[in-house]
Every structure is written in C-alpha cells, then in structure tokens.
Amino acid sequence: MRDAGLSPEARAQHIPSLDGLRAVSIALVVVSHVALESLGPRRGHALGALGGLGVRVFFVISGFLITTLLLR
C-alpha cells in the first residue's frame, strides 16, 4: 500500500482515483509512441493521436492537485 508511510492527515487528503487516471494518461502516451514507432506515421496516426489526449489529461490532473493544495 502506497499510503502506509503517510500521516493520517495526508492519507485523508489522498484521492486514489486520480492515481488510476494518471496511469491511464501515461499508458495513452506510451501506446501513442509505440504505435508511431512500430506502424509509422501513416498507419499509426489514429493511435498516435491518443498521446495528445494523455498529455492533456495528465496536465488537468496536475493543475487540479496544485490548485487544491494552494487553496488549502
């Protein structure tokens, strides 16, 4: 469990579902890079476009977390 070393206050503020979203966004970027490398830019374009979505989701999550910390 990742939260084992955290204080009770930090554990109460942790949002586990964001870890899952972050993992999905990273996976989208990895799939995008693999598709573009293995299939080439022509055939891998559809999967390659998922990388941009993954980057956007990651930045939205980061912005949310930073704003939440600043507001607290």
mmCIF file of the N, C-alpha and C atoms, coordinates in Angstrom:
data_MODEL
# 
_entry.id   MODEL 
# 
loop_
_atom_site.group_PDB 
_atom_site.id 
_atom_site.type_symbol 
_atom_site.label_atom_id 
_atom_site.label_alt_id 
_atom_site.label_comp_id 
_atom_site.label_asym_id 
_atom_site.label_entity_id 
_atom_site.label_seq_id 
_atom_site.pdbx_PDB_ins_code 
_atom_site.Cartn_x 
_atom_site.Cartn_y 
_atom_site.Cartn_z 
_atom_site.occupancy 
_atom_site.B_iso_or_equiv 
_atom_site.pdbx_formal_charge 
_atom_site.auth_seq_id 
_atom_site.auth_comp_id 
_atom_site.auth_asym_id 
_atom_site.auth_atom_id 
_atom_site.pdbx_PDB_model_num 
ATOM 1   N N  . MET A 1 1  ? 0.834  -1.176 0.000   1.00 0.00 ? 1  MET A N  1 
ATOM 2   C CA . MET A 1 1  ? 0.000  0.000  0.000   1.00 0.00 ? 1  MET A CA 1 
ATOM 3   C C  . MET A 1 1  ? 0.881  1.243  0.000   1.00 0.00 ? 1  MET A C  1 
ATOM 4   N N  . ARG A 1 2  ? 0.632  2.159  -0.896  1.00 0.00 ? 2  ARG A N  1 
ATOM 5   C CA . ARG A 1 2  ? 1.446  3.365  -1.024  1.00 0.00 ? 2  ARG A CA 1 
ATOM 6   C C  . ARG A 1 2  ? 1.247  4.343  0.117   1.00 0.00 ? 2  ARG A C  1 
ATOM 7   N N  . ASP A 1 3  ? 0.079  4.332  0.747   1.00 0.00 ? 3  ASP A N  1 
ATOM 8   C CA . ASP A 1 3  ? -0.223 5.303  1.791   1.00 0.00 ? 3  ASP A CA 1 
ATOM 9   C C  . ASP A 1 3  ? 0.358  4.924  3.147   1.00 0.00 ? 3  ASP A C  1 
ATOM 10  N N  . ALA A 1 4  ? 1.037  3.799  3.248   1.00 0.00 ? 4  ALA A N  1 
ATOM 11  C CA . ALA A 1 4  ? 1.488  3.299  4.542   1.00 0.00 ? 4  ALA A CA 1 
ATOM 12  C C  . ALA A 1 4  ? 2.397  4.278  5.267   1.00 0.00 ? 4  ALA A C  1 
ATOM 13  N N  . GLY A 1 5  ? 3.250  5.015  4.567   1.00 0.00 ? 5  GLY A N  1 
ATOM 14  C CA . GLY A 1 5  ? 4.183  5.923  5.205   1.00 0.00 ? 5  GLY A CA 1 
ATOM 15  C C  . GLY A 1 5  ? 3.642  7.328  5.406   1.00 0.00 ? 5  GLY A C  1 
ATOM 16  N N  . LEU A 1 6  ? 2.399  7.571  5.026   1.00 0.00 ? 6  LEU A N  1 
ATOM 17  C CA . LEU A 1 6  ? 1.832  8.915  5.128   1.00 0.00 ? 6  LEU A CA 1 
ATOM 18  C C  . LEU A 1 6  ? 1.161  9.137  6.478   1.00 0.00 ? 6  LEU A C  1 
ATOM 19  N N  . SER A 1 7  ? 1.105  10.384 6.875   1.00 0.00 ? 7  SER A N  1 
ATOM 20  C CA . SER A 1 7  ? 0.412  10.730 8.105   1.00 0.00 ? 7  SER A CA 1 
ATOM 21  C C  . SER A 1 7  ? -1.097 10.572 7.895   1.00 0.00 ? 7  SER A C  1 
ATOM 22  N N  . PRO A 1 8  ? -1.872 10.475 8.981   1.00 0.00 ? 8  PRO A N  1 
ATOM 23  C CA . PRO A 1 8  ? -3.333 10.342 8.827   1.00 0.00 ? 8  PRO A CA 1 
ATOM 24  C C  . PRO A 1 8  ? -3.952 11.513 8.069   1.00 0.00 ? 8  PRO A C  1 
ATOM 25  N N  . GLU A 1 9  ? -3.405 12.729 8.265   1.00 0.00 ? 9  GLU A N  1 
ATOM 26  C CA . GLU A 1 9  ? -3.946 13.886 7.542   1.00 0.00 ? 9  GLU A CA 1 
ATOM 27  C C  . GLU A 1 9  ? -3.691 13.770 6.044   1.00 0.00 ? 9  GLU A C  1 
ATOM 28  N N  . ALA A 1 10 ? -2.479 13.338 5.692   1.00 0.00 ? 10 ALA A N  1 
ATOM 29  C CA . ALA A 1 10 ? -2.143 13.181 4.271   1.00 0.00 ? 10 ALA A CA 1 
ATOM 30  C C  . ALA A 1 10 ? -2.956 12.054 3.646   1.00 0.00 ? 10 ALA A C  1 
ATOM 31  N N  . ARG A 1 11 ? -3.172 10.978 4.397   1.00 0.00 ? 11 ARG A N  1 
ATOM 32  C CA . ARG A 1 11 ? -3.973 9.868  3.888   1.00 0.00 ? 11 ARG A CA 1 
ATOM 33  C C  . ARG A 1 11 ? -5.411 10.298 3.632   1.00 0.00 ? 11 ARG A C  1 
ATOM 34  N N  . ALA A 1 12 ? -5.947 11.164 4.486   1.00 0.00 ? 12 ALA A N  1 
ATOM 35  C CA . ALA A 1 12 ? -7.320 11.642 4.326   1.00 0.00 ? 12 ALA A CA 1 
ATOM 36  C C  . ALA A 1 12 ? -7.451 12.525 3.087   1.00 0.00 ? 12 ALA A C  1 
ATOM 37  N N  . GLN A 1 13 ? -6.384 13.202 2.678   1.00 0.00 ? 13 GLN A N  1 
ATOM 38  C CA . GLN A 1 13 ? -6.420 14.098 1.527   1.00 0.00 ? 13 GLN A CA 1 
ATOM 39  C C  . GLN A 1 13 ? -6.101 13.400 0.214   1.00 0.00 ? 13 GLN A C  1 
ATOM 40  N N  . HIS A 1 14 ? -5.586 12.188 0.262   1.00 0.00 ? 14 HIS A N  1 
ATOM 41  C CA . HIS A 1 14 ? -5.188 11.457 -0.946  1.00 0.00 ? 14 HIS A CA 1 
ATOM 42  C C  . HIS A 1 14 ? -6.421 11.010 -1.721  1.00 0.00 ? 14 HIS A C  1 
ATOM 43  N N  . ILE A 1 15 ? -6.400 11.173 -3.021  1.00 0.00 ? 15 ILE A N  1 
ATOM 44  C CA . ILE A 1 15 ? -7.512 10.772 -3.886  1.00 0.00 ? 15 ILE A CA 1 
ATOM 45  C C  . ILE A 1 15 ? -7.027 9.616  -4.756  1.00 0.00 ? 15 ILE A C  1 
ATOM 46  N N  . PRO A 1 16 ? -7.329 8.360  -4.367  1.00 0.00 ? 16 PRO A N  1 
ATOM 47  C CA . PRO A 1 16 ? -6.802 7.194  -5.088  1.00 0.00 ? 16 PRO A CA 1 
ATOM 48  C C  . PRO A 1 16 ? -7.240 7.125  -6.553  1.00 0.00 ? 16 PRO A C  1 
ATOM 49  N N  . SER A 1 17 ? -8.432 7.590  -6.864  1.00 0.00 ? 17 SER A N  1 
ATOM 50  C CA . SER A 1 17 ? -8.900 7.501  -8.253  1.00 0.00 ? 17 SER A CA 1 
ATOM 51  C C  . SER A 1 17 ? -8.044 8.334  -9.199  1.00 0.00 ? 17 SER A C  1 
ATOM 52  N N  . LEU A 1 18 ? -7.415 9.386  -8.678  1.00 0.00 ? 18 LEU A N  1 
ATOM 53  C CA . LEU A 1 18 ? -6.537 10.188 -9.538  1.00 0.00 ? 18 LEU A CA 1 
ATOM 54  C C  . LEU A 1 18 ? -5.287 9.415  -9.922  1.00 0.00 ? 18 LEU A C  1 
ATOM 55  N N  . ASP A 1 19 ? -4.840 8.488  -9.063  1.00 0.00 ? 19 ASP A N  1 
ATOM 56  C CA . ASP A 1 19 ? -3.711 7.633  -9.422  1.00 0.00 ? 19 ASP A CA 1 
ATOM 57  C C  . ASP A 1 19 ? -4.056 6.784  -10.641 1.00 0.00 ? 19 ASP A C  1 
ATOM 58  N N  . GLY A 1 20 ? -5.280 6.278  -10.672 1.00 0.00 ? 20 GLY A N  1 
ATOM 59  C CA . GLY A 1 20 ? -5.730 5.484  -11.815 1.00 0.00 ? 20 GLY A CA 1 
ATOM 60  C C  . GLY A 1 20 ? -5.807 6.307  -13.086 1.00 0.00 ? 20 GLY A C  1 
ATOM 61  N N  . LEU A 1 21 ? -6.353 7.520  -12.976 1.00 0.00 ? 21 LEU A N  1 
ATOM 62  C CA . LEU A 1 21 ? -6.421 8.399  -14.149 1.00 0.00 ? 21 LEU A CA 1 
ATOM 63  C C  . LEU A 1 21 ? -5.035 8.770  -14.652 1.00 0.00 ? 21 LEU A C  1 
ATOM 64  N N  . ARG A 1 22 ? -4.132 8.987  -13.713 1.00 0.00 ? 22 ARG A N  1 
ATOM 65  C CA . ARG A 1 22 ? -2.758 9.317  -14.096 1.00 0.00 ? 22 ARG A CA 1 
ATOM 66  C C  . ARG A 1 22 ? -2.117 8.142  -14.825 1.00 0.00 ? 22 ARG A C  1 
ATOM 67  N N  . ALA A 1 23 ? -2.377 6.924  -14.345 1.00 0.00 ? 23 ALA A N  1 
ATOM 68  C CA . ALA A 1 23 ? -1.838 5.727  -15.004 1.00 0.00 ? 23 ALA A CA 1 
ATOM 69  C C  . ALA A 1 23 ? -2.410 5.568  -16.412 1.00 0.00 ? 23 ALA A C  1 
ATOM 70  N N  . VAL A 1 24 ? -3.701 5.840  -16.562 1.00 0.00 ? 24 VAL A N  1 
ATOM 71  C CA . VAL A 1 24 ? -4.326 5.743  -17.890 1.00 0.00 ? 24 VAL A CA 1 
ATOM 72  C C  . VAL A 1 24 ? -3.722 6.780  -18.833 1.00 0.00 ? 24 VAL A C  1 
ATOM 73  N N  . SER A 1 25 ? -3.502 7.997  -18.360 1.00 0.00 ? 25 SER A N  1 
ATOM 74  C CA . SER A 1 25 ? -2.942 9.028  -19.237 1.00 0.00 ? 25 SER A CA 1 
ATOM 75  C C  . SER A 1 25 ? -1.519 8.676  -19.649 1.00 0.00 ? 25 SER A C  1 
ATOM 76  N N  . ILE A 1 26 ? -0.738 8.117  -18.740 1.00 0.00 ? 26 ILE A N  1 
ATOM 77  C CA . ILE A 1 26 ? 0.625  7.694  -19.089 1.00 0.00 ? 26 ILE A CA 1 
ATOM 78  C C  . ILE A 1 26 ? 0.579  6.553  -20.091 1.00 0.00 ? 26 ILE A C  1 
ATOM 79  N N  . ALA A 1 27 ? -0.358 5.616  -19.895 1.00 0.00 ? 27 ALA A N  1 
ATOM 80  C CA . ALA A 1 27 ? -0.494 4.494  -20.836 1.00 0.00 ? 27 ALA A CA 1 
ATOM 81  C C  . ALA A 1 27 ? -0.862 4.991  -22.234 1.00 0.00 ? 27 ALA A C  1 
ATOM 82  N N  . LEU A 1 28 ? -1.708 6.007  -22.313 1.00 0.00 ? 28 LEU A N  1 
ATOM 83  C CA . LEU A 1 28 ? -2.074 6.561  -23.622 1.00 0.00 ? 28 LEU A CA 1 
ATOM 84  C C  . LEU A 1 28 ? -0.851 7.134  -24.344 1.00 0.00 ? 28 LEU A C  1 
ATOM 85  N N  . VAL A 1 29 ? -0.002 7.804  -23.607 1.00 0.00 ? 29 VAL A N  1 
ATOM 86  C CA . VAL A 1 29 ? 1.205  8.369  -24.220 1.00 0.00 ? 29 VAL A CA 1 
ATOM 87  C C  . VAL A 1 29 ? 2.148  7.254  -24.676 1.00 0.00 ? 29 VAL A C  1 
ATOM 88  N N  . VAL A 1 30 ? 2.300  6.224  -23.861 1.00 0.00 ? 30 VAL A N  1 
ATOM 89  C CA . VAL A 1 30 ? 3.175  5.107  -24.227 1.00 0.00 ? 30 VAL A CA 1 
ATOM 90  C C  . VAL A 1 30 ? 2.639  4.384  -25.459 1.00 0.00 ? 30 VAL A C  1 
ATOM 91  N N  . VAL A 1 31 ? 1.328  4.119  -25.490 1.00 0.00 ? 31 VAL A N  1 
ATOM 92  C CA . VAL A 1 31 ? 0.722  3.456  -26.658 1.00 0.00 ? 31 VAL A CA 1 
ATOM 93  C C  . VAL A 1 31 ? 0.911  4.311  -27.906 1.00 0.00 ? 31 VAL A C  1 
ATOM 94  N N  . SER A 1 32 ? 0.770  5.603  -27.756 1.00 0.00 ? 32 SER A N  1 
ATOM 95  C CA . SER A 1 32 ? 0.956  6.515  -28.876 1.00 0.00 ? 32 SER A CA 1 
ATOM 96  C C  . SER A 1 32 ? 2.372  6.411  -29.445 1.00 0.00 ? 32 SER A C  1 
ATOM 97  N N  . HIS A 1 33 ? 3.359  6.442  -28.555 1.00 0.00 ? 33 HIS A N  1 
ATOM 98  C CA . HIS A 1 33 ? 4.746  6.360  -29.013 1.00 0.00 ? 33 HIS A CA 1 
ATOM 99  C C  . HIS A 1 33 ? 5.050  5.008  -29.658 1.00 0.00 ? 33 HIS A C  1 
ATOM 100 N N  . VAL A 1 34 ? 4.556  3.939  -29.078 1.00 0.00 ? 34 VAL A N  1 
ATOM 101 C CA . VAL A 1 34 ? 4.790  2.606  -29.640 1.00 0.00 ? 34 VAL A CA 1 
ATOM 102 C C  . VAL A 1 34 ? 4.124  2.483  -31.008 1.00 0.00 ? 34 VAL A C  1 
ATOM 103 N N  . ALA A 1 35 ? 2.891  2.996  -31.137 1.00 0.00 ? 35 ALA A N  1 
ATOM 104 C CA . ALA A 1 35 ? 2.186  2.915  -32.416 1.00 0.00 ? 35 ALA A CA 1 
ATOM 105 C C  . ALA A 1 35 ? 2.912  3.703  -33.500 1.00 0.00 ? 35 ALA A C  1 
ATOM 106 N N  . LEU A 1 36 ? 3.367  4.885  -33.167 1.00 0.00 ? 36 LEU A N  1 
ATOM 107 C CA . LEU A 1 36 ? 4.052  5.695  -34.178 1.00 0.00 ? 36 LEU A CA 1 
ATOM 108 C C  . LEU A 1 36 ? 5.390  5.089  -34.578 1.00 0.00 ? 36 LEU A C  1 
ATOM 109 N N  . GLU A 1 37 ? 6.088  4.467  -33.621 1.00 0.00 ? 37 GLU A N  1 
ATOM 110 C CA . GLU A 1 37 ? 7.377  3.834  -33.930 1.00 0.00 ? 37 GLU A CA 1 
ATOM 111 C C  . GLU A 1 37 ? 7.202  2.547  -34.730 1.00 0.00 ? 37 GLU A C  1 
ATOM 112 N N  . SER A 1 38 ? 6.246  1.723  -34.338 1.00 0.00 ? 38 SER A N  1 
ATOM 113 C CA . SER A 1 38 ? 6.124  0.408  -34.983 1.00 0.00 ? 38 SER A CA 1 
ATOM 114 C C  . SER A 1 38 ? 5.311  0.454  -36.274 1.00 0.00 ? 38 SER A C  1 
ATOM 115 N N  . LEU A 1 39 ? 4.269  1.290  -36.320 1.00 0.00 ? 39 LEU A N  1 
ATOM 116 C CA . LEU A 1 39 ? 3.414  1.330  -37.508 1.00 0.00 ? 39 LEU A CA 1 
ATOM 117 C C  . LEU A 1 39 ? 3.780  2.445  -38.476 1.00 0.00 ? 39 LEU A C  1 
ATOM 118 N N  . GLY A 1 40 ? 4.538  3.403  -38.016 1.00 0.00 ? 40 GLY A N  1 
ATOM 119 C CA . GLY A 1 40 ? 4.886  4.534  -38.869 1.00 0.00 ? 40 GLY A CA 1 
ATOM 120 C C  . GLY A 1 40 ? 3.842  5.625  -38.750 1.00 0.00 ? 40 GLY A C  1 
ATOM 121 N N  . PRO A 1 41 ? 4.181  6.828  -39.191 1.00 0.00 ? 41 PRO A N  1 
ATOM 122 C CA . PRO A 1 41 ? 3.260  7.954  -39.024 1.00 0.00 ? 41 PRO A CA 1 
ATOM 123 C C  . PRO A 1 41 ? 1.962  7.814  -39.816 1.00 0.00 ? 41 PRO A C  1 
ATOM 124 N N  . ARG A 1 42 ? 2.009  7.092  -40.925 1.00 0.00 ? 42 ARG A N  1 
ATOM 125 C CA . ARG A 1 42 ? 0.795  6.963  -41.732 1.00 0.00 ? 42 ARG A CA 1 
ATOM 126 C C  . ARG A 1 42 ? -0.231 6.045  -41.094 1.00 0.00 ? 42 ARG A C  1 
ATOM 127 N N  . ARG A 1 43 ? 0.190  4.825  -40.755 1.00 0.00 ? 43 ARG A N  1 
ATOM 128 C CA . ARG A 1 43 ? -0.757 3.846  -40.215 1.00 0.00 ? 43 ARG A CA 1 
ATOM 129 C C  . ARG A 1 43 ? -0.971 4.015  -38.718 1.00 0.00 ? 43 ARG A C  1 
ATOM 130 N N  . GLY A 1 44 ? -0.028 4.588  -38.027 1.00 0.00 ? 44 GLY A N  1 
ATOM 131 C CA . GLY A 1 44 ? -0.160 4.735  -36.586 1.00 0.00 ? 44 GLY A CA 1 
ATOM 132 C C  . GLY A 1 44 ? -0.759 6.065  -36.153 1.00 0.00 ? 44 GLY A C  1 
ATOM 133 N N  . HIS A 1 45 ? -1.261 6.830  -37.115 1.00 0.00 ? 45 HIS A N  1 
ATOM 134 C CA . HIS A 1 45 ? -1.769 8.163  -36.800 1.00 0.00 ? 45 HIS A CA 1 
ATOM 135 C C  . HIS A 1 45 ? -2.947 8.133  -35.829 1.00 0.00 ? 45 HIS A C  1 
ATOM 136 N N  . ALA A 1 46 ? -3.877 7.202  -36.007 1.00 0.00 ? 46 ALA A N  1 
ATOM 137 C CA . ALA A 1 46 ? -5.064 7.145  -35.133 1.00 0.00 ? 46 ALA A CA 1 
ATOM 138 C C  . ALA A 1 46 ? -4.660 6.878  -33.685 1.00 0.00 ? 46 ALA A C  1 
ATOM 139 N N  . LEU A 1 47 ? -3.784 5.912  -33.486 1.00 0.00 ? 47 LEU A N  1 
ATOM 140 C CA . LEU A 1 47 ? -3.319 5.629  -32.128 1.00 0.00 ? 47 LEU A CA 1 
ATOM 141 C C  . LEU A 1 47 ? -2.347 6.701  -31.651 1.00 0.00 ? 47 LEU A C  1 
ATOM 142 N N  . GLY A 1 48 ? -1.632 7.300  -32.571 1.00 0.00 ? 48 GLY A N  1 
ATOM 143 C CA . GLY A 1 48 ? -0.689 8.350  -32.210 1.00 0.00 ? 48 GLY A CA 1 
ATOM 144 C C  . GLY A 1 48 ? -1.379 9.584  -31.654 1.00 0.00 ? 48 GLY A C  1 
ATOM 145 N N  . ALA A 1 49 ? -2.603 9.821  -32.076 1.00 0.00 ? 49 ALA A N  1 
ATOM 146 C CA . ALA A 1 49 ? -3.351 10.982 -31.591 1.00 0.00 ? 49 ALA A CA 1 
ATOM 147 C C  . ALA A 1 49 ? -3.743 10.824 -30.126 1.00 0.00 ? 49 ALA A C  1 
ATOM 148 N N  . LEU A 1 50 ? -3.753 9.607  -29.622 1.00 0.00 ? 50 LEU A N  1 
ATOM 149 C CA . LEU A 1 50 ? -4.102 9.387  -28.216 1.00 0.00 ? 50 LEU A CA 1 
ATOM 150 C C  . LEU A 1 50 ? -3.070 9.985  -27.268 1.00 0.00 ? 50 LEU A C  1 
ATOM 151 N N  . GLY A 1 51 ? -1.860 10.161 -27.738 1.00 0.00 ? 51 GLY A N  1 
ATOM 152 C CA . GLY A 1 51 ? -0.811 10.735 -26.900 1.00 0.00 ? 51 GLY A CA 1 
ATOM 153 C C  . GLY A 1 51 ? -1.148 12.145 -26.456 1.00 0.00 ? 51 GLY A C  1 
ATOM 154 N N  . GLY A 1 52 ? -1.705 12.929 -27.345 1.00 0.00 ? 52 GLY A N  1 
ATOM 155 C CA . GLY A 1 52 ? -2.109 14.290 -27.002 1.00 0.00 ? 52 GLY A CA 1 
ATOM 156 C C  . GLY A 1 52 ? -3.195 14.303 -25.939 1.00 0.00 ? 52 GLY A C  1 
ATOM 157 N N  . LEU A 1 53 ? -4.127 13.376 -26.044 1.00 0.00 ? 53 LEU A N  1 
ATOM 158 C CA . LEU A 1 53 ? -5.170 13.260 -25.030 1.00 0.00 ? 53 LEU A CA 1 
ATOM 159 C C  . LEU A 1 53 ? -4.566 12.891 -23.672 1.00 0.00 ? 53 LEU A C  1 
ATOM 160 N N  . GLY A 1 54 ? -3.625 11.960 -23.680 1.00 0.00 ? 54 GLY A N  1 
ATOM 161 C CA . GLY A 1 54 ? -2.978 11.554 -22.437 1.00 0.00 ? 54 GLY A CA 1 
ATOM 162 C C  . GLY A 1 54 ? -2.236 12.696 -21.773 1.00 0.00 ? 54 GLY A C  1 
ATOM 163 N N  . VAL A 1 55 ? -1.554 13.514 -22.581 1.00 0.00 ? 55 VAL A N  1 
ATOM 164 C CA . VAL A 1 55 ? -0.823 14.667 -22.035 1.00 0.00 ? 55 VAL A CA 1 
ATOM 165 C C  . VAL A 1 55 ? -1.808 15.674 -21.450 1.00 0.00 ? 55 VAL A C  1 
ATOM 166 N N  . ARG A 1 56 ? -2.902 15.936 -22.140 1.00 0.00 ? 56 ARG A N  1 
ATOM 167 C CA . ARG A 1 56 ? -3.894 16.886 -21.637 1.00 0.00 ? 56 ARG A CA 1 
ATOM 168 C C  . ARG A 1 56 ? -4.508 16.424 -20.323 1.00 0.00 ? 56 ARG A C  1 
ATOM 169 N N  . VAL A 1 57 ? -4.865 15.146 -20.251 1.00 0.00 ? 57 VAL A N  1 
ATOM 170 C CA . VAL A 1 57 ? -5.449 14.596 -19.018 1.00 0.00 ? 57 VAL A CA 1 
ATOM 171 C C  . VAL A 1 57 ? -4.449 14.720 -17.878 1.00 0.00 ? 57 VAL A C  1 
ATOM 172 N N  . PHE A 1 58 ? -3.186 14.406 -18.142 1.00 0.00 ? 58 PHE A N  1 
ATOM 173 C CA . PHE A 1 58 ? -2.157 14.491 -17.106 1.00 0.00 ? 58 PHE A CA 1 
ATOM 174 C C  . PHE A 1 58 ? -2.021 15.926 -16.594 1.00 0.00 ? 58 PHE A C  1 
ATOM 175 N N  . PHE A 1 59 ? -2.022 16.907 -17.485 1.00 0.00 ? 59 PHE A N  1 
ATOM 176 C CA . PHE A 1 59 ? -1.901 18.300 -17.070 1.00 0.00 ? 59 PHE A CA 1 
ATOM 177 C C  . PHE A 1 59 ? -3.142 18.789 -16.324 1.00 0.00 ? 59 PHE A C  1 
ATOM 178 N N  . VAL A 1 60 ? -4.309 18.323 -16.708 1.00 0.00 ? 60 VAL A N  1 
ATOM 179 C CA . VAL A 1 60 ? -5.526 18.697 -15.975 1.00 0.00 ? 60 VAL A CA 1 
ATOM 180 C C  . VAL A 1 60 ? -5.471 18.153 -14.552 1.00 0.00 ? 60 VAL A C  1 
ATOM 181 N N  . ILE A 1 61 ? -5.054 16.899 -14.393 1.00 0.00 ? 61 ILE A N  1 
ATOM 182 C CA . ILE A 1 61 ? -4.921 16.311 -13.060 1.00 0.00 ? 61 ILE A CA 1 
ATOM 183 C C  . ILE A 1 61 ? -3.893 17.090 -12.241 1.00 0.00 ? 61 ILE A C  1 
ATOM 184 N N  . SER A 1 62 ? -2.765 17.408 -12.834 1.00 0.00 ? 62 SER A N  1 
ATOM 185 C CA . SER A 1 62 ? -1.731 18.162 -12.129 1.00 0.00 ? 62 SER A CA 1 
ATOM 186 C C  . SER A 1 62 ? -2.236 19.538 -11.715 1.00 0.00 ? 62 SER A C  1 
ATOM 187 N N  . GLY A 1 63 ? -2.928 20.217 -12.598 1.00 0.00 ? 63 GLY A N  1 
ATOM 188 C CA . GLY A 1 63 ? -3.488 21.527 -12.274 1.00 0.00 ? 63 GLY A CA 1 
ATOM 189 C C  . GLY A 1 63 ? -4.502 21.456 -11.152 1.00 0.00 ? 63 GLY A C  1 
ATOM 190 N N  . PHE A 1 64 ? -5.322 20.424 -11.173 1.00 0.00 ? 64 PHE A N  1 
ATOM 191 C CA . PHE A 1 64 ? -6.306 20.229 -10.105 1.00 0.00 ? 64 PHE A CA 1 
ATOM 192 C C  . PHE A 1 64 ? -5.615 20.025 -8.765  1.00 0.00 ? 64 PHE A C  1 
ATOM 193 N N  . LEU A 1 65 ? -4.598 19.166 -8.743  1.00 0.00 ? 65 LEU A N  1 
ATOM 194 C CA . LEU A 1 65 ? -3.901 18.883 -7.486  1.00 0.00 ? 65 LEU A CA 1 
ATOM 195 C C  . LEU A 1 65 ? -3.159 20.109 -6.960  1.00 0.00 ? 65 LEU A C  1 
ATOM 196 N N  . ILE A 1 66 ? -2.509 20.843 -7.826  1.00 0.00 ? 66 ILE A N  1 
ATOM 197 C CA . ILE A 1 66 ? -1.781 22.041 -7.405  1.00 0.00 ? 66 ILE A CA 1 
ATOM 198 C C  . ILE A 1 66 ? -2.753 23.095 -6.881  1.00 0.00 ? 66 ILE A C  1 
ATOM 199 N N  . THR A 1 67 ? -3.869 23.303 -7.581  1.00 0.00 ? 67 THR A N  1 
ATOM 200 C CA . THR A 1 67 ? -4.872 24.273 -7.133  1.00 0.00 ? 67 THR A CA 1 
ATOM 201 C C  . THR A 1 67 ? -5.470 23.874 -5.796  1.00 0.00 ? 67 THR A C  1 
ATOM 202 N N  . THR A 1 68 ? -5.747 22.586 -5.626  1.00 0.00 ? 68 THR A N  1 
ATOM 203 C CA . THR A 1 68 ? -6.283 22.099 -4.354  1.00 0.00 ? 68 THR A CA 1 
ATOM 204 C C  . THR A 1 68 ? -5.317 22.359 -3.215  1.00 0.00 ? 68 THR A C  1 
ATOM 205 N N  . LEU A 1 69 ? -4.026 22.098 -3.445  1.00 0.00 ? 69 LEU A N  1 
ATOM 206 C CA . LEU A 1 69 ? -3.025 22.366 -2.415  1.00 0.00 ? 69 LEU A CA 1 
ATOM 207 C C  . LEU A 1 69 ? -2.930 23.853 -2.084  1.00 0.00 ? 69 LEU A C  1 
ATOM 208 N N  . LEU A 1 70 ? -2.985 24.694 -3.095  1.00 0.00 ? 70 LEU A N  1 
ATOM 209 C CA . LEU A 1 70 ? -2.895 26.141 -2.872  1.00 0.00 ? 70 LEU A CA 1 
ATOM 210 C C  . LEU A 1 70 ? -4.102 26.673 -2.116  1.00 0.00 ? 70 LEU A C  1 
ATOM 211 N N  . LEU A 1 71 ? -5.276 26.135 -2.392  1.00 0.00 ? 71 LEU A N  1 
ATOM 212 C CA . LEU A 1 71 ? -6.478 26.595 -1.718  1.00 0.00 ? 71 LEU A CA 1 
ATOM 213 C C  . LEU A 1 71 ? -6.539 26.155 -0.254  1.00 0.00 ? 71 LEU A C  1 
ATOM 214 N N  . ARG A 1 72 ? -5.891 25.047 0.048   1.00 0.00 ? 72 ARG A N  1 
ATOM 215 C CA . ARG A 1 72 ? -5.878 24.575 1.442   1.00 0.00 ? 72 ARG A CA 1 
ATOM 216 C C  . ARG A 1 72 ? -4.906 25.400 2.237   1.00 0.00 ? 72 ARG A C  1 
# 
